[in-house]
Amino acid sequence: MKTIYKQAGQCIFLCGLMLASCNNNLDEVVYSELTEESYTYTNAYQAIGVAYANMRGLISHTHYYMVQETSADAIVMPANASGWDDGGIYRRMHVHTWNSENPQMVNMWNTFYTGVINTNRIIEQLQNGTVPPPSGVSSTSLIAEVRTIRAFFYWLLMDNFGDVPLITTRTDELPEKTTRTEIFQFVVNELTESIPDLSEEKNPLYYARFNKWAAKTLLANVYLNAEVYVGQPKWQEAIAECNDVINSGKYQLETDLKAAFRTDNSGSSEIIFAIPFDENQAGGFSVHLFSWHASLRNKYNTLATPWGAGSAKGVSQFIDTYDEDDERLPAFWMIGPQYASDGVTPLVGSYDQGGKPLVLSKDLPDGIYTGEAEGYRMNKFEVKTGALGSLSNDFPFFRYAQVLLIKAECLLRTGAGNDAAALVSDVRTRAFTDNPAKAQVTGNQLAQNSSYQYGLVTDYQITEPGDQSPVTFGRMLDELGWEFAWEGHRRRDMIRFGIYTTKSWLSHKPNGAYRTVFPIPQIAINSNPKLVQHPDYQ
Amino acid sequence: MHKNQLCSVKPLQSYPKHTSLRRKIIMHVNITAFLLLLGCMQLSATSLSQTVSLDATRQPLTKVFKEIEEQTGYYIMYNSRVARSAVPVTFKATNMPLTDFLDAILEKQSLKYTINEKTILITRSAKQEDHVQRPQFSLLQLREITGRITNGQGEPLEGVTVSVKNTPAVTTTDANGNYRISVPEEGKALLITIVGYEPREFTIGSSSIINAVMQESVSDLDEVVVVGYGTQRREQITTAVASIKAEDFVKGAVQDAAQLIRGKVAGLSVATPDGNPTATSQIMLRGNVTINGSTAPLILIDGVPGSLMTVAPEDIESIDVLKDGSAAAIYGTRGTNGVILITTRKVRGEVPPTLEFNSYWTTQQMTRELDFMDAAQYRQLVAQSKPGAVDFGNETDWLRQTTQTPLSQVYNLSLKGGTRNTNYIMSLEYRMLNGVMKKSDNTILYPRLEVNHTMFDGILKINANINGYQQKHFAIDGGNYSGLVYRNALTFNPTSPLQDENGKWIEQPDKTDYMNPLALIEESIGENRNQNFRTFGSATLTPFDGFAVKALFSRDMYNSTRGYYETKQHYSTARNGRNGFASRGTTRSTDDLFELTADYDRAIGGHQFTLLGGYTWRRYNIEDYWMQNWDFPTDEFSYNNMSAGLALRRGEAPENSSQSENKLTGYFFRLNYSFLDKYLLMASIRHEGSSRFGANHKWGNFPAISLGWNLHKEPFLQDVEGLSSLKLRGGFGVTGTEPNTSYMSLNKINFNTNVFVNGEWIQAINPSNNPNPDLRWEKKEELNIGLDYGFLDNRISGSIDYYIRTTKDLIANFPVPTPPYLYSSITANAASMENKGIEIQLNATPVRTGDFQWNTSANFSTNANRVTALSNDRFALASGYFDTGGTGEPIQQATHRVQVGQPIGNFYGFKSIDIDENGYWIIEGKDGSPKPIANQQADDKQILGNGLPRHYVNWNNTFSYKNIDLNITMRGAFDYQILNMTEMFWSAPVMLTRGNLRSNAYENVYGKRPLADDQSLQYVSYYLEDGDYWKIDNVTLGYNVGLSNPYLKRARIYASISNLYTFTSYKGIDPEVNISGLAPGIDDKNRYPAVRSYTLGIFLTF
């Protein structure tokens, strides 16, 4: 037995040796991954950049951009023979029956809060020195800029969702809702505090960033809608911010209607704040794919093919409001027979117009299901020859024309109609180059009712006019519609003019005044017991 | 001596008495073949007395035999299997006569002996005892019968006892399985017996040749079952383990190891939803136990982790499935989905060089062709001016154009041989598979070499292996065969020509998802080349009896190189202006394993212990590179000159590379204890850590305990007529599931998004995920209670198992609130699920006559799944559900809902109940009243069915008559629904604008009218069908050619049909659809069609 123990002992010794040679360290070895703890920040622009980069997500067909348009009266996304029903997610936007599970709600909520949470973190990193500022730039001004970005997201949050959680630090506490009024105040305070520290430069370094003027335009927008947000108009405050921007002299109206929307528009004198895109570096702007018919590919020999027969198109009642000489109609909308790049070969349909020439017609049977060639399409943003799936056009989120028209509207509302009309006429000038007289409007005109023929459409005809009471300052609203079509303004403007939930258009009928804000996404409520759905959406 | 020649007598008996040395030599020569059959036989010799003295307490039988040999000088020959099954001996004797002694000690062992000269042959007595006693010889001889005895695979069986019933005539077969026996006058029946096989009896008629195929005993308690880190006798098993040997495998053409055991194991669902030659089976054991964790069972090939396709199916000797938690707990964090232990064909002991050749040829057809409009039917739609219908004036059967009648060939050649000290097995398999869709193929070469060497008198055993595979197949962009080919073959306009007058493929890129299917095939070049190289070996040191230390080292290398090109004539140019598109990719992985185990066997009195201790260390590292480019100057380069494309230079084309690693290390211990072979205990624990777990939870413990009680050994059941075995067993075990990928717990950042600063795009720093340092393993607790039974000498046998498995801490991409979290989901452990089920296995031999035998086995399993929680104290999903699965464009809805209190697999959507006069769906609103589908609200959705079969039934039959055998495998799945996607998409008139339709598209819905031409596609309950099916899955007819060729020992030919016929009311192509994941039961419109296979095969042994 002794030998047995000896042998066993030897075995155990050998085993011990082998075990000792093994490594039981279970820390993860990373190769193509990086952790925040191990990374040393060197470039502050890389650190704050993500807050801007996330904004690109807003400009898609299931996000902020088309929510602002298709829940309003100028653009609709109906189904057609090529598809575009997608479980009714676009239809519900048009007829105001969206619910807390609509992906658009989830997308907006998530992107806005991604912006908030990222900026909270970056502010902390700038404050504690984890992210050092670039040489020649102070931490203070970078912090002011990031706070402005955060205010931008909070503005979008309270504008779209009303009462929402307000968090300003890096935390994983489950938050409760804060009132829209408090958020409004927060946004105003943040902007007011930050603006003095922001750069006044308008140069490539500050392009598509919040310099002082972009922040002031943002604040002007906040004030413009203050009555909606907090029940208290702030027209004068808005005018003051606009005046600062105007008086800075840094921005001018382009004389060319489409200059601010070209593929290479980043040098445009009119752009105050843009969300920049690049077909390769920063994709996601694909309005040509979701608005256009596939055969339009041959018009500009684009490499990408639009999705089916396209969907986003003009509401015929809105198109009808344009003056026949308004050059913005053909400049911003694609109309009539379409030809290949040679200009003579007719493009043809593939679905219900299979093989027949593609003629984009104005009238829509309803907002639910249309023919493949029905409806005017997006023409505002240039689609360059050989375009890819993503466009390189920067999206002008704030532009000078808006500053002028905000001021004009505030003046109009505060009784200075003629001053307002002068600004509006300035903006109209480039739209009536063949008919300059028509560019001029008067204060009285701006105070008139809208020319929009509201009413429910069934089979191309208005069948239920619905509320026909005049729209106060309706012509001003029309001016905003003509100028800012395809720029994602329409919902906010309609709400401010009080008709978003009262008028009927196409297949839309009023479906509750509470729909001026969207429901909190179900997914956010599901996982946060402290978060309560808005009462009307419960 | 003359007498011996006349009357067939066992060869051992015929040797003349000579010197001990001479006898030894002769015996060695003659029994070599015997050894081949019996495996490890033990032999020794001395000569002393005829009486035996012994004082043994719980001594192994082998030790007693050794004692007898020493005391008497007799040789004792026995099968090592007999020895393993033996009960330890407790006996006292003083100078007891040898025969009395043997009677006494062997009685309890169900063994019997025969003494021939100085040799004692020990065999099992159960089925033989009446027949082999031969008190006298008859000198009368009428005639001679010859024949050949083979096993189920047609391999010759040596040493088979062939006797004439009720006469003394007896002989054994030679190495080629041949025998010759003289039949006395009174002989009426021939009895053929051998240990481990069912005895067979043949009426002696006029025939002078009687060949027999022996079937292995249906339920052999001596059967050795492979369990984690070792083997165990079936009788001692206390857990739910299924063991399938090669002879019971599904015959015919199989694509991977799982198909070999399909329908053989109760509770193990094996599905092959498509006929793609590169497809591997989906396996699910005892229901779905996870949400986002890995669902793959741990697959070990000869103890080394691998996959279903690591080894050629033809090289597999047995597959053992550890089903319950107490069996799998020894594998800790990877054990939850079950453990599949694949044992490759082995060589044992001394074997003469044996060459085997196995080959089969297969062709296939689609099981069902879906009825789409042909050109004439389509033209009627054009005539009716249906929107979207356009007549292009031709007639094309796109399905014909894109499918083929494939021929697949498989060749397997193996060679084994060696001495007692060194032996080898090598094999080479070449599989050249083709599928019904054009260009779909899969060519694999499997080389394998295994060498065993024993030295230092058996103290050191060395095993070395080299194997792997080299695979090549057509692939789209590095992935699989494109489902778009089949889908477009169904939906492309049947009046469209293939090509225009200039020979250009017809394409209509304006239509979404509409592409010329033939051009997809013809204008793409793709090849994946994968190599797997496994080197592993072990050294086992046995310093003293009962104690062994084994070190296992393994390195498994995988390399994949992928290339793909789409020409300028391909759809990608037509639609996306690619102008020639190429992609290249390569993957390399290394899987290193080191395991050290020690086990110790000890018997003290009636107590028997086996102790196992071990350490395991595994590191897996994978690297991947992938790039695309397009806009090539010419098609000539194909994918071989990536830099020639312009897209990469323009910054349009992507390039990727990554590397990741994970590590697993653990310690495990196990105790097996049995008392008097009646009371059994198994207890084990594994302490294991994984690098994939969060910093706060690196290590976990996985204990298991199980108990068994061999009731039939109790005195009160000894006298029960017909009962041959009865065992009650129960076990409880904890197993885990690792996260699917590495680094999920870390606070990761990336540079995957750009920002425009100062006129240029710079990379922004972007957090990648919500970190979770608390991430840990999923924990499954399983209780299993089972009963093994056997009646009538185990002619009827089987088992019944009941289990409850509770999975806690399920890893899920759990929704978390944004804010405060950056992203709306976190990978966390915060859900639980329960699976309960019953499994019943029944094996029987209903008929066993001389020439004819029918073996049948059936199993039934049922599983009830329930999600019990989708929250824990930290993460609460207040709604109690989340939606998953997708219909795809243009419906864009979730198909399934995972909900607390409900099973996984629930279809969730609108319940259609009618159609209105205009042809629009009427659905059931949430208040139960009908409403038009246009007024749908999210809360009108309801549970519409479930895509996971609740019950499975399998029934396997083997008939053998003389040299002919017939295998019929049938199986069915019941109580589930299928979402018929092809109906949902193409039986709707609205889709006419996007291509061809099913020929039933304009038939009445709900007996009223067809759907409106503009009723948009909807996911409604109308398209859910019952999937219940009963499938005649495999029928194989084999014939073992009677041979008496000195070189060719065996020849077998067979014909087989797989997926022969399906009884079902389901209207789609095949009701066997996807069962994995959270959205099971979808008959994907893009799936590669299911096929029926016809196979002819041959098997030769030299």
Interface residues (C-beta under 8 A of the other chain):
Chain A: T3 I4 Q7 A8 Q10 C11 L14 C15 M18 L19 C22 N23 N24 N25 L26 D27 E28 V29 V30 Y31 S32 E33 L34 T35 E36 E37 Y39 Y41 N43 Y45 Q46 A47 G49 V50 Y52 A53 N54 A79 A81 S82 G83 W84 D85 D86 G87 G88 I89 T97 N99 E101 V106 W109 N110 Y113 T114 V116 I117 N118 R121 P165 I167 T171 D172 E173 L174 P175 P204 L205 Y207 A208 R209 S266 P276 D278 E279 N280 Q281 A282 H293 A294 S295 R297 N301 T302 L303 A304 T305 W307 G308 S350 Y351 D352 G354 G355 I368 Y369 E372 G386 L388 G389 Q522 I523 A524 I525 N526 S527 N528 P529 L531
Chain B: P387 G388 A389 V390 Q508 P509 D510 K511 T512 L541 P543 F544 F547 V549 A551 R575 N576 G577 R578 F594 L596 A598 Y615 W617 R650 G651 E652 S657 S658 Q659 S660 E661 N662 K663 T665 G689 S690 S691 R692 F693 K698 W699 S742 Y743 S745 L746 N747 K748 I749 N750 F751 T753 N754 V755 F756 V757 N758 G759 W761 I762 Q763 A764 I765 N766 P767 S768 F814 P815 V816 P817 T818 P819 P820 Y821 L822 Y823 S824 F875 A876 L877 A878 S879 T887 E889 P890 I891 Q892 Q893 A934 Q936 Q937 A938 V990 T993 R994 D1014 S1016 L1017 Y1019
